[in-house]
Amino acid sequence: MATALATMMSLPAVTLAPHASPVDELARLAASIGEAGPRLLMKRDDLLSFGLGGNKVRKLQTVIAEARAAGADTLITSGGLQSNHCRVTAAAGAALGFRVVLVLNAAGTPPSPPTANTRLDHLFGAELRIVGSRDERASMLEQVANELRAEGRRPFVVPIGASTPTGALGFARGVAELAAAGVRPDVIVHASSSGGTQAGLIAGCRLLGLGARVIGVSADESSADLSAIVRGLLGGIAERLGARPASIGADEDLQVDDGFVGGGYGVPTAESTEALELTARREGILLDPVYTAKAMAGLIARLRAGVFPKHETVLFWHTGGQVAFFQ
């Protein structure tokens, strides 16, 4: 275990956000839900000091180190038109001297002028290729990579969400911030989509000796599909660290809740809208309508149902994305 932890902490990384994100107490939100509930905290990765923050910053610090080690000069990645991952990749390219090409899918004609994350993509200097659907992204990524190689450039394709074992380990290192601050939650609730954040949290908690139960609230995928993705990433993390899978939580029952997806990715629900408004009006904290509002809806439903004993500490890991509120 100690060797695996040392390997994780020494993993090559570029520096994008050198400062730990704060942990805030959500006393007014907790009181508005019920006096008999647990202590409620929030890990503020929305305040990471780079590119308007979010969980993708942690993952890209390790994934871009791989790109640099491979001699790449261009980063290519893909996502939806308002992808947080693409926005942070564009910012990282600007800060680290990489050319960035983003393949974004949009239904219909994109807004003109661009809004929210897409506006920031342009501001950070990324080149955008727009396709009509998710299914078209892979072929366009391949086309762009081939074009760049023909120009004599060295492209590196960053998978969606930077959710690779290396990216998940970048996020796992964020758990060390909790341990260093003496914060030891009994439960961690977060938004889960491409799986890297949840895999990183599980591995990080086990390697650092935190016994927290990690609950991922899906933004889009079914519980079965997302659980399979997370389990695959955990297997890759164990291999990367030379560790037994059981030592990083790969043999545990995964907690993935797909009960708050509603109409699908990016489609608000009554519960997520309430969660977004309640958090803003009780704590002055902005969630985003795609990921964190649905995750907070899952947490609020559990608090109202009395799922967590009063003596426990529940931490909501804010994974950012609030730029999407302004699209």
C-alpha positions as CSV (number, residue, x, y, z in Angstrom):
1,M,0.0,0.0,0.0
2,A,2.8,2.5,0.9
3,T,4.6,1.7,-2.3
4,A,1.4,2.3,-4.4
5,L,0.8,5.6,-2.6
6,A,4.3,6.7,-3.2
7,T,4.0,5.8,-6.9
8,M,0.7,7.8,-7.1
9,M,2.2,10.9,-5.5
10,S,5.3,10.8,-7.6
11,L,3.4,10.4,-10.9
12,P,4.7,13.0,-13.4
13,A,2.4,16.0,-13.7
14,V,2.3,19.5,-15.2
15,T,1.4,22.3,-12.8
16,L,-1.9,24.0,-13.6
17,A,-3.5,24.6,-10.2
18,P,-0.8,24.6,-7.5
19,H,-3.1,25.6,-4.7
20,A,-5.4,23.3,-2.7
21,S,-9.1,24.0,-3.2
22,P,-11.0,24.9,0.0
23,V,-13.5,22.8,2.0
24,D,-16.5,24.8,3.0
25,E,-19.1,24.0,5.7
26,L,-22.7,24.1,4.3
27,A,-24.4,24.8,7.6
28,R,-27.3,26.8,6.1
29,L,-28.0,24.3,3.4
30,A,-28.0,21.5,5.9
31,A,-30.3,23.3,8.3
32,S,-32.8,24.1,5.5
33,I,-33.1,20.3,4.8
34,G,-33.4,19.2,8.4
35,E,-31.9,19.7,11.9
36,A,-31.2,16.0,12.5
37,G,-29.0,15.5,9.6
38,P,-25.2,14.9,9.3
39,R,-22.5,17.5,9.1
40,L,-22.3,18.8,5.5
41,L,-19.1,19.9,3.7
42,M,-18.2,20.8,0.2
43,K,-14.8,20.4,-1.6
44,R,-14.6,23.4,-3.8
45,D,-12.9,22.2,-7.0
46,D,-15.0,24.9,-8.8
47,L,-12.4,27.2,-7.2
48,L,-9.3,25.5,-8.5
49,S,-7.0,28.3,-9.7
50,F,-6.9,27.5,-13.4
51,G,-9.2,27.9,-16.4
52,L,-12.3,28.5,-14.2
53,G,-11.6,25.2,-12.3
54,G,-13.4,21.9,-12.2
55,N,-12.4,18.3,-11.9
56,K,-10.8,18.2,-15.4
57,V,-7.9,20.3,-14.1
58,R,-6.7,17.6,-11.8
59,K,-7.0,14.9,-14.5
60,L,-5.3,16.9,-17.2
61,Q,-2.3,17.7,-15.0
62,T,-1.2,14.0,-15.3
63,V,-2.5,13.3,-18.8
64,I,-0.8,16.3,-20.3
65,A,2.4,15.1,-18.6
66,E,2.0,11.9,-20.7
67,A,1.6,14.0,-23.8
68,R,4.7,16.0,-23.1
69,A,6.7,12.8,-22.4
70,A,5.5,11.5,-25.8
71,G,6.9,14.6,-27.5
72,A,3.5,15.9,-28.5
73,D,3.0,19.5,-29.7
74,T,-0.7,19.4,-30.2
75,L,-3.6,18.2,-28.0
76,I,-6.8,16.9,-29.7
77,T,-9.9,16.1,-27.7
78,S,-13.7,16.0,-28.0
79,G,-16.9,16.7,-26.2
80,G,-20.2,18.4,-26.4
81,L,-20.5,22.0,-27.6
82,Q,-20.3,23.2,-24.0
83,S,-17.8,20.7,-22.7
84,N,-15.9,21.7,-19.5
85,H,-13.2,19.2,-20.4
86,C,-12.6,20.9,-23.8
87,R,-12.5,24.3,-22.1
88,V,-9.8,23.2,-19.6
89,T,-7.9,21.5,-22.4
90,A,-7.9,24.7,-24.4
91,A,-6.7,26.7,-21.4
92,A,-4.0,24.1,-20.7
93,G,-2.7,24.4,-24.2
94,A,-2.5,28.1,-23.9
95,A,-0.6,27.9,-20.6
96,L,1.8,25.2,-21.7
97,G,2.4,26.0,-25.3
98,F,0.4,23.3,-27.1
99,R,-1.7,23.8,-30.1
100,V,-5.3,22.6,-29.3
101,V,-7.9,21.2,-31.7
102,L,-11.4,20.5,-30.2
103,V,-14.0,18.3,-31.9
104,L,-17.4,19.4,-30.6
105,N,-20.8,18.0,-31.4
106,A,-23.8,20.2,-31.7
107,A,-27.3,19.7,-32.7
108,G,-28.1,22.4,-35.2
109,T,-26.2,25.6,-35.8
110,P,-24.0,26.7,-32.9
111,P,-24.8,30.1,-31.4
112,S,-23.2,33.1,-33.0
113,P,-21.4,34.7,-31.3
114,P,-20.3,31.7,-29.2
115,T,-21.4,31.5,-25.6
116,A,-20.2,30.1,-22.3
117,N,-17.5,27.3,-22.6
118,T,-17.4,27.7,-26.4
119,R,-16.6,31.4,-26.1
120,L,-13.8,30.5,-23.7
121,D,-12.5,27.8,-26.1
122,H,-12.0,30.6,-28.7
123,L,-10.5,33.0,-26.2
124,F,-7.9,30.4,-25.2
125,G,-6.9,30.0,-28.8
126,A,-8.2,26.6,-29.6
127,E,-9.3,25.5,-33.1
128,L,-12.8,24.1,-33.2
129,R,-14.2,21.4,-35.5
130,I,-18.0,21.1,-35.2
131,V,-19.8,17.8,-36.0
132,G,-23.5,17.0,-35.9
133,S,-23.5,14.2,-33.3
134,R,-21.5,12.2,-30.7
135,D,-21.2,9.3,-33.2
136,E,-19.2,11.6,-35.6
137,R,-16.6,12.6,-33.1
138,A,-14.3,9.6,-33.4
139,S,-13.9,9.8,-37.2
140,M,-13.3,13.5,-37.0
141,L,-10.6,13.0,-34.3
142,E,-8.9,10.5,-36.5
143,Q,-9.1,12.9,-39.5
144,V,-7.7,15.8,-37.5
145,A,-4.8,13.6,-36.2
146,N,-4.0,12.5,-39.7
147,E,-4.1,16.1,-41.0
148,L,-1.7,17.2,-38.3
149,R,0.7,14.4,-38.9
150,A,0.8,15.3,-42.6
151,E,1.8,18.8,-41.5
152,G,4.7,17.4,-39.5
153,R,3.1,17.9,-36.1
154,R,2.9,15.5,-33.2
155,P,-0.7,15.2,-32.0
156,F,-1.8,13.5,-28.7
157,V,-5.4,12.5,-28.4
158,V,-6.9,13.1,-25.0
159,P,-9.8,10.8,-24.3
160,I,-13.2,12.4,-23.3
161,G,-13.0,13.8,-19.8
162,A,-9.3,12.8,-19.5
163,S,-10.8,9.7,-17.9
164,T,-7.9,7.3,-18.3
165,P,-6.2,5.5,-15.4
166,T,-3.5,8.2,-15.5
167,G,-6.2,10.9,-15.4
168,A,-8.0,9.2,-12.6
169,L,-4.8,9.0,-10.6
170,G,-4.4,12.8,-11.1
171,F,-7.8,13.2,-9.4
172,A,-6.9,10.6,-6.7
173,R,-4.1,12.9,-5.6
174,G,-6.7,15.5,-4.8
175,V,-7.8,13.2,-1.9
176,A,-4.4,13.9,-0.4
177,E,-5.6,17.5,0.1
178,L,-8.4,16.2,2.4
179,A,-6.0,14.1,4.4
180,A,-3.6,17.0,4.8
181,A,-6.3,19.2,6.0
182,G,-7.5,16.6,8.5
183,V,-10.9,16.2,6.7
184,R,-12.0,12.6,6.9
185,P,-15.6,12.3,5.6
186,D,-17.7,9.2,6.0
187,V,-19.4,9.8,2.7
188,I,-18.3,11.6,-0.6
189,V,-21.1,12.5,-3.1
190,H,-20.2,13.8,-6.6
191,A,-21.3,14.0,-10.2
192,S,-20.2,11.0,-12.3
193,S,-20.1,10.8,-16.1
194,S,-17.0,9.5,-17.8
195,G,-15.9,7.6,-14.7
196,G,-12.5,9.1,-14.0
197,T,-13.5,11.2,-11.0
198,Q,-15.3,8.3,-9.3
199,A,-12.4,5.9,-9.9
200,G,-9.9,8.5,-8.7
201,L,-11.9,9.2,-5.5
202,I,-12.2,5.5,-4.7
203,A,-8.5,4.8,-5.3
204,G,-7.4,7.9,-3.5
205,C,-9.5,7.2,-0.4
206,R,-8.2,3.6,-0.1
207,L,-4.6,4.5,-0.7
208,L,-4.7,7.4,1.9
209,G,-6.6,5.4,4.5
210,L,-9.9,7.3,4.3
211,G,-12.9,5.0,4.7
212,A,-15.3,7.2,2.9
213,R,-18.2,5.6,0.9
214,V,-18.0,7.2,-2.6
215,I,-21.4,7.8,-4.2
216,G,-21.4,8.9,-7.8
217,V,-24.6,10.4,-9.1
218,S,-24.8,9.9,-12.9
219,A,-25.3,12.8,-15.2
220,D,-26.1,10.6,-18.2
221,E,-25.1,6.9,-18.2
222,S,-27.0,4.0,-16.6
223,S,-25.8,2.6,-13.3
224,A,-24.7,-0.6,-15.0
225,D,-22.7,1.1,-17.8
226,L,-21.1,3.6,-15.6
227,S,-20.1,1.0,-13.0
228,A,-18.4,-1.0,-15.7
229,I,-16.4,2.0,-16.8
230,V,-15.4,2.9,-13.2
231,R,-14.4,-0.7,-12.5
232,G,-12.3,-0.8,-15.7
233,L,-10.5,2.3,-14.7
234,L,-9.8,0.9,-11.2
235,G,-8.2,-2.1,-12.8
236,G,-6.1,0.2,-15.0
237,I,-5.1,2.2,-11.9
238,A,-4.0,-1.0,-10.0
239,E,-1.9,-2.0,-13.0
240,R,-0.4,1.4,-13.3
241,L,0.6,1.4,-9.6
242,G,1.7,-2.3,-9.5
243,A,-0.9,-2.8,-6.8
244,R,-3.4,-5.4,-5.9
245,P,-6.8,-4.3,-7.2
246,A,-8.4,-4.9,-3.8
247,S,-6.0,-2.4,-2.3
248,I,-7.6,0.4,-4.3
249,G,-11.2,-0.6,-3.9
250,A,-11.6,-2.4,-7.2
251,D,-13.4,-5.3,-5.5
252,E,-15.9,-3.2,-3.6
253,D,-19.6,-2.7,-4.5
254,L,-19.7,0.5,-6.5
255,Q,-22.4,3.1,-5.7
256,V,-23.6,4.7,-8.9
257,D,-27.0,6.3,-8.8
258,D,-28.7,6.9,-12.1
259,G,-32.0,8.0,-10.6
260,F,-31.4,11.7,-11.3
261,V,-30.5,11.6,-15.0
262,G,-34.1,12.6,-16.0
263,G,-34.5,13.3,-19.7
264,G,-30.8,12.8,-20.4
265,Y,-27.5,14.6,-20.5
266,G,-27.8,18.4,-20.0
267,V,-31.6,18.2,-19.5
268,P,-32.5,19.8,-16.2
269,T,-35.1,18.1,-13.9
270,A,-37.4,19.6,-11.2
271,E,-35.1,18.1,-8.6
272,S,-31.8,19.5,-10.1
273,T,-33.4,22.9,-10.6
274,E,-34.4,22.9,-6.9
275,A,-31.0,21.8,-5.8
276,L,-29.3,24.5,-7.9
277,E,-31.6,27.2,-6.5
278,L,-31.4,26.0,-2.9
279,T,-27.6,25.9,-2.9
280,A,-27.4,29.4,-4.4
281,R,-30.0,30.8,-1.9
282,R,-28.6,29.2,1.2
283,E,-24.9,29.2,0.5
284,G,-24.2,31.7,-2.4
285,I,-22.6,28.8,-4.3
286,L,-23.3,28.2,-8.0
287,L,-23.8,24.7,-9.3
288,D,-24.1,23.8,-12.9
289,P,-27.2,22.4,-14.6
290,V,-25.5,19.5,-16.3
291,Y,-23.5,17.7,-13.6
292,T,-23.4,19.2,-10.1
293,A,-27.1,20.2,-9.8
294,K,-28.1,16.6,-10.5
295,A,-25.5,15.3,-8.0
296,M,-26.7,17.7,-5.4
297,A,-30.3,16.6,-6.1
298,G,-29.2,13.1,-5.3
299,L,-27.6,14.2,-2.0
300,I,-30.6,16.3,-0.9
301,A,-32.9,13.3,-1.6
302,R,-30.8,11.2,0.7
303,L,-30.6,13.8,3.4
304,R,-34.4,14.2,3.4
305,A,-34.8,10.4,3.6
306,G,-32.5,10.3,6.6
307,V,-30.0,7.9,4.9
308,F,-27.0,9.3,6.7
309,P,-26.8,9.2,10.5
310,K,-26.4,12.5,12.4
311,H,-22.9,11.6,13.6
312,E,-21.5,11.2,10.1
313,T,-19.8,13.8,7.9
314,V,-20.9,14.0,4.3
315,L,-18.8,15.8,1.7
316,F,-20.1,17.0,-1.6
317,W,-17.2,17.2,-4.1
318,H,-18.0,20.2,-6.3
319,T,-16.6,19.3,-9.7
320,G,-17.1,22.7,-11.3
321,G,-18.8,23.3,-14.6
322,Q,-20.7,26.4,-13.6
323,V,-19.8,28.2,-16.9
324,A,-22.6,26.1,-18.4
325,F,-25.1,28.1,-16.4
326,F,-24.4,31.0,-18.8
327,Q,-25.0,29.3,-22.2
